[in-house]
Amino acid sequence: HCRLVNVDTQFEDGSFEEEMNCLPIINGIEVDDLIPLPSSMDFPESSYVLLTPAIFLDGAILYTLDTQAVETVPVKVRELNQDKQRQLGIESMSVAIIRITVPDSTPVISHSEIQEMFDPDNSNLVSQFDTCSAGQQQFYLGSIIDVYVDEPLLPVATARGRIMAAAQDQLHKDQNVVHDLGEIADRLFFCLPPGTGTWVAAAGMNHWRASFNGRWCLSLSATMHEVGHTLGLSHANKDGIKYNDRTGYMSRSYMSKNWPLRCFTARDHDHLGWFSDKTYIWNGETVNDMNLVSFVDYQWTHHDVILVMNNVYIQYNRAKGYNAHTGEAHNQVTLTAPLGAAGNNLIAALDKGDSYNQDGVKILVCDMVTHVNVDIAIVS
């Protein structure tokens, strides 16, 4: 069997690429190889599949990919992610930074810059996940590992794939890991040297690996985005356009170590489960003058911060504190709906007096007030 992993790659021009991969499972253990599947094979994301015939030779796997010999068993992304978290006991997750050197290019990020990136007193991956999750999702630097691989940059078209594969092989030898490099840390960041193309970063859904191009390894938004993928988050879209919802980190990334400060969409927050104790799930009853508090004020209120109505996820996107740089819908009530395997779709952003009434979802923003520094949208 293998698990399907959708690997997303960002590019500097704001475009993206998606590729479905097979993550082989041997004796119940997921191994490292991500085997690209032909684009003609259409599978639902995050499913387990049985590919036959399969030949096992000294731990190596040869798959004959035949669409007639594929058994697909759907598994919900959220259930899969939660199972993985229970298995690892994840509240505090370690990150290993892999600095890769090749014959004609060397790392452009230093050990001190990496350590600064994990200093909780700075605006970075550590502090943003800590604050966005109200202290429920912690990351810390497990190790910095330098790896040399004898793979030249040219031809550039294949450089990233060749260097990544060689780096993983070398890690197996250097770290004495038999199957899963995830044994090294909960998450591995592969920081490739410059010269491998115009890509920014890449990661697989619910997978332990993320890769970054040069100094993008230090980018706050790129690391938040790719770790988001590893936690089971898809892209934030608007009007059906990928990356077009800039309220949170699951849109395009920027080359900055400490900007922008933002979090995620309401649907992503619900998936991550950080605010489950303050989520109101509407069941058709009449709701008058409900206090919907900004998620930034989660720790200072007993009111709800997420409202779910007919599979639409609603939150008050207050632009302050650790969400000060939200890219749009500043200080508005945002409505996010699923967009299939493509992720989330921002369907509305409401000010005071605005309403939304479509597809069984009817909401009016009656007022927006501040009470003892807690920001509240009163909705009905």
N, C-alpha and C positions, 0 to 999 in steps of 0.2 A: 504494500500500500504506500501511498504518499499523500501528503497534505498539499492542497493547492495554495500557493502564496502569490499574491499580486504584488509585484515589485514596481514601485513608482519612481521615476527619475525626473527631477527638476532641471531646467536649463536656464542659463543666464538671461535669455530673452523673454523669460516668463512662460515659455512653452513647457510641455511635459510629455512623458512617454510612459506607457504602462505595458508590462509584460507578465503573463501568467507563467509561473514556475511550479515544478513538482519538487516537493521536499520529501525525499525517500524516508520510509520508516522501516528499520530493520530490528526485528525482535522487540518491537514496541518502543524503540529509541529513534528519535528524529536525528538523522545524520546531517552533515554540513552541506552536501551538494544541493544547490538550487539548479534544477535542470529546466532550461527554457522549453516551453511547449509551443508547438506550431500555432500560429495565429488562427488557423482554420479550425482548431479544437476549441469549442465554445463551452466553458464550464462556469457554473455559478461560483462566485468568489467564496473562499474559505469553506471548501468541501474536502472530504476525504475521497480519494479515488483508488480503484484497483486497476493497475495497468498490467496486462498480460500479453504475451509471455514475458517473464523476467528471468534473467540468468544471473546468478550470484557467483562471482569468481574472486576468491581471496578478499572478500569484503567489498570488491568493486561491483557496480551494478550496471548492467546493460539492459535498457528498456527498448522494446519494440513498440513504438507508439502507434496504435491502431484504434481508430475511433469506434470500431465495431467491438473492441475488446475492453471497453472502459465501463466500469460500474461506478456511478456517482452517488455519494451519500451526503446530502446537504447537512451542514452544521452551522448554526447561527454564529456570527462573528462574536457577539457578546458572550454567549455561553462558552465558546472556545477560549476567549481571552480570560474569563473569570476562572475557568478550570486551570489555565496555566498559572494564574496568580495564586490560586490555592495551592498548587503543586509547589511553587517556589516560595510561598509564604511572603509575597512581595508587599512590603510597605516601604522598606528602604532598599533601594536597588543599586548595585555596584555597576560602574562603567569602566571598561578597559579601553584606553586610547592606543590604537596601533599606528605608530608612525612608520610609513613605508619609504624605503630608499631603493632606487633602481640605478643602473649604471650611469644614466645620463640625466638624473634629476634627484634632488634631495628634498627633505621636508622643509616647509617654510613656516612651521609653527614650532616654538620652543617648548621645553619642559616647563619653564616658568609661566608661559602664557596658558598652558594647559592647566596648571595648578590654580592660576588666577580664575580660570573659567569655572572651577569648582569651589571657589571661595564663597561661602554663603553670604558674606557681607557685600558682594558685588551683585549687580543685575546680570543674571546669567541663567543657564539651564536649571541649576540647583535652586536658586531663589524663586524663579518663576513657577516651577512645579510645586514648590513648597507653598507659596502664597496662593496660587490659583486653586490648589487642592485643599486649602485650609489646613495645611500640615499633614495631609493624608498620603501624599506621594513624595517620597524623599529619594534623592540621588546623591551618590558620593563617588569620588574617584577611587577606583580599586587599584589600578596600576597603569603605568605608561610602558608600553613595550615597543622597542625598536626592531624592525624586521628589514633585512636586506634580501631582495629577490633579483635574480639575474634575468630580468625581462626589460628590454629596451622600450622606449616610448614609441618608436616607429614600428609598424604603421599605427598612427594615432587612432584610427577607426576601431581597432581592436585592443588598444592599450588598457583601457579600464578593466575589461573582462580578463585579459591575460594576467595583469598585475594582481587583481583581486584573487584569482585562482591560485597563483603562485604564492601569494602572501598567506593564504589559508593553509596551503600545504606546508609552508615553512613554520607556521605557528604550531601545527600538529607535531612537528619534529622538536621544535625548541621548547614547547610547553608540555611535551609528553602527553598529549591528549589523543585518545584513540578514536572516539566518535564525534562528540558534540563540542565544538569550541565554546558553546555557551557555558561550559564548565569553568571557563576562565573568569567570567563575570556575567551578570544578568544581561548587560548590553555591551556590545563591542562596537566602537567607532573606528572604522578603517579610514585613516587620513592619508589620501594618496598625494604624491608630490605633483607639482604643476606640470602641465604639458600633456594631459590626457584628454583634452577637449574642452568644450564649453558647458559641460554639465555642472550642476551645482551639488546635488546630493541625491541619494537613493536609499530606500529601505523597503522591506517587505511587511505586509500586514501580519501582525502577531508573530513576528520573527525577531530574533535577538540581534540581528546585524544591521548596521547602517553604514553607508560609505559617503565620504565627502571629498570634494575636489580642492586641494590646496588649503587656503585660509578659510574656506567655507566651513571647515571643521570647528572654527571658533565663533561662527555666526550664531547669535541667540535665536533668531527666527528659524534658521535652517535646522539647528539641533532640536528645537521644540517641535518643528514640523515632522521631522523624521522619527523622533521618539514617539510622537503621536501615532504614526503609522504602526510602530512596533507594539503599541498598546491597543491597536485595533481601530484606529480612527481613519476615516476616508477623507476625501477633499471637501472643502467648503465652497459651494458654488452659489451663483445667483443668476436668475433668468436662464438656468440650464447651462451656464457657461462655467467651465472649470476654473477654479482658483478665484472666481469673481467676487466671492463674499470675503471681504477683508476685515471682518469684525474680529476674527481670531487667527491663530497660527496655521490653520490648515489651508491657507492660500499661499501666494508666492512668498519667497524668502528674500532677505536683504543682507548685504554685506556690512553688518555692524555687530560688535561684540555685546552691546548692552541695550539695543533698541530694535524693535519697538516692545513696549510692555503691554501685553494683552493676554487673553486666555483662549477660550474655545467657544463654539456655538452651544446653544442649549441642548441640542441633541447629543453632542459630544460629551457635555457635562453629565447628561443622564447616563450615557454609555459607561463613563468612567466611574459612576456611582458615588462621586464625592459628596453630592448634596441629596442623597436618597432619603435622608430623614426630614428634608424640607422640600419635598417634591409633592405637588398636588396633582393627582390624576383625576381628571373630570370624567364623570360617569353619566352625564346627561342631566344632572340636577341644575336648578337655577342658582346662580352664584351672583350675589350682589355685593359690590364694594369690597372686593378681595384685595388685601395688601400683598403685592408682589414686590419683594425687596430685592434690590440689586445683589447679584451674587458676590460682589466685592464686599458686601456687608454681612455675609453668611454667618460669621462668628459672633455678630453683635445683635442678632435678632432671633425671635422664636417664630417668625412668619416664614412662609414658603418663598423659595427663590427660583423654583422651576415649576411651570404649569404645563401639563400635558393634556391636549384636547384632540381626540380623534387622530392620533399619530402626528400631531403638530406640536413642536416643542417651543416653549415661550419663556423668555427671560428679559429682565431689565438690564440693558447693556450700558450701565453707568460708566462714563469715561473718567475714572479717577484711580488713584493708587496704582496697583499692579495691573490695571486695565486702562491706564491713562491714554495709551496710544492705540486704542482700538481704531481700526482703519476706516470705519464708516458706521452709520447708525448710532452716532454719538448720543448718549443719553436718551435712547429710544427703546421701546419694547419691541424685541425682534421675534419673528415667527419663523421657525425652521422646520422643513419637512424632509423626509427621506427622498433620495433620488436614485433608488435602486442601488446597484453595486458602485455607482459613481460617487456616493456619499450623501451630503446634505445640500439642500437648496433653500436659500433665504427667500422667503415668499412675501414678507412684509416687514416694514420698520415703522412703528407708530409713535407719534407725538401725542401730547395731551389733546384730547378731543377727537383723535383719529379712531376709526373703527375698521374691522375686517369681518367680512361675512361671506365665506365661501366653503364649499365641501364639508358642511356640518360644523364648521368652526366659526363662532360668532363672538367677537370680543370688542369691547370699547374701553379706551384709556380715559378714565374719568378725570384723573388728576395726577400730578407728580409732586410729591412733597418731601421735605427733609425733617426728620424728627431725631433729635439728639445725634446728629451726624450720620444717621442711617437714612439712605435714600429709598423712597417707596413709590411705586407706581400703583395707583388705585384703579383696578380694572373690574369690569363686570361683563 
